């Protein structure tokens, strides 16, 4: 049986998609890529549909804006199956934006607390009368704890 030349072996796909073989394997295990197994003698090869190059690019784009692979999976398959519901996608994207805004607010608060801690430690460093104790260290760390 002659193999279909349009299907790609993992190394070729990884190179064309500008990623690694490990990434391709991971995406394939999660069901994000279209692949098939081919027996060649005693070896079993996984071949990938050429559309997987575009799939990998879409996955990486979605990850770059904060979506997880689990979140990407259903939408990606719906897109390729022609069942993409734009209203649902809009809701999901709006929810992701709200989630990212909350993360941003948390990061901004952490920056404030760390900046305050640095200022306090700098003052303590210049205060020769300051005596370092475990209690003092705990008091300096406590503002960083939730």
Buried (B, 14 or more C-beta within 10 A) or exposed (E): EEEEEEBBBBEBBBEBBEBEEEBBBBBBEEEBBBBEEBEEEEEEBBBBBEEBBEBBEBBBEBEEEEBEBEBBBEBBBBBBEEEEEEEEEEEBEEEBEEEEEEEEEEEEEEEEEEEEBEEEEEEEEEEEEEEEEEEEEEEBEEEEEE
